[in-house]
């Protein structure tokens, strides 16, 4: 039996060797050995030699040899027979489009830093904002340093220095700045004791580009988009020398003739634009500082011009000096603050007054006449104490400047700050800490910037010049880390930059 078994093994081996060596596929006469594939688990499908799950295998999604396509920044996936993709670490699909996959590298995208729509935003005092390893990084502009407490670029080391001056005035009264040609450097309209003028800054100096054709005295000016086009229009008013007028703008500049003229003369030293009826068109307030002529009036704008008849006249017949508009009660209507001088003959009603505007109808709701015998100056609305409500700032040339707290959308007698008498004040974030700071103009004394530390004002800067200053304002200026400061005196306009 052993010999027979040995013989059979020999024959099998010989047959296998013969099959290996046969070139014509001949065999030794016995069938070849064919390997049998193992059975697939329940639910799996055999694709070639492999058992796969057609519901989840990205190489065989829904059917054998049906691979899911590759997309950038991701790995293909298959779920319930449907192809998809999963983003790699550091990538995200922020546009929801399959074709470009996970198109955003969230480790370096400033628009999607660390995740979709998580933008690195640069403030006016930042040179740039970038994303590195999914963390936003900002670079402060020259003259500004980063404050660890607020994570903002704060102006603490730059010096406000005079960068340009406009001279040649005899009694400058008002100014209004606007970048009318969109080059990042604003133009300025100036009301002198004579014609209004518009100046443009270029190559380190200002030059006049428009002059009012028929001048008046104590001129006030203000920009607005009256005709609904992209070119600003200029309102001009005088205390004497004719009624207020609006000069329309175009691609070639301001017109030489007025597009609208007020029907009656008023003694206006500070015109003001607001929106009385909430239609989006600017309306013109002409305060009357004199007891002669009509009381302060508002003319509605619309259809590219102003109405010929007034929509509102001050029922108190105050000697209106200067106004400020803002929606103080959150109803969508511009409310009005108006400073007023003591009536001729000393009959009262000077001081600061507030009207609440309800759908185009102003109602007198508050006043402080405790300083009515003193020369009034312009008010301004500002959230001084950071409570989300606008507070009321009022400067007076004699006595004390004040900030009144608003409570539930109305002014109160609570005084948040008492400061020196000043000819004008303006608010802006001068140091980049997110709080509005106060610039004050003085007559024949250094002008000043007061830093808002969170409900307290402390000195930040005093000018080296002492001029008869009438107006002060902060001006956004391209290429500067923060706003510039413009000061108007009776003889000049001086622009300071923080460098």
Secondary structure, 3 states (H helix, E strand, C coil): CHHHHHHHHHHHHHHHHHHHHCCCCCCCCCCCCCCCCCCCCCCCEEECCEEECCCCCCCCCCCCCCCCCCCCCEEEEEECCEEEEEECCCEECCCCCHHHCCCEECCCCCCCCCCCCCCCCCCCCEEEEEEECCEEEEEECCCCEEECCCCEEECCCCCEEEEEEEECCCCCCEEEEECCCCCCECEEEEECCCCEEEEEEECCEEEEEEECCCCCECCEEEEECCCCCCCCEEEEECCECCCCEEECEECCEECCCCCEECCCCCCCCCCEEECCCCCCCCEEEECCCCCCCCCCEEECEECCEECCCCCEECCCCCEEEEEEEECCCCCCCCEEEEEEECCCCCCCCCEEEEEEEECCEEEEEEEECCCCCCCEEEEEEECCCCCCCCEEEEEECCCEEEEEEEECCEEEEEEEEEEECCCEEEEECCCCCCCCEEEEECEEEEEEEEEECCCCEEEEEEEEEEEEEEEEEEECECCCCCCEEEEEECCEEEEEEEC
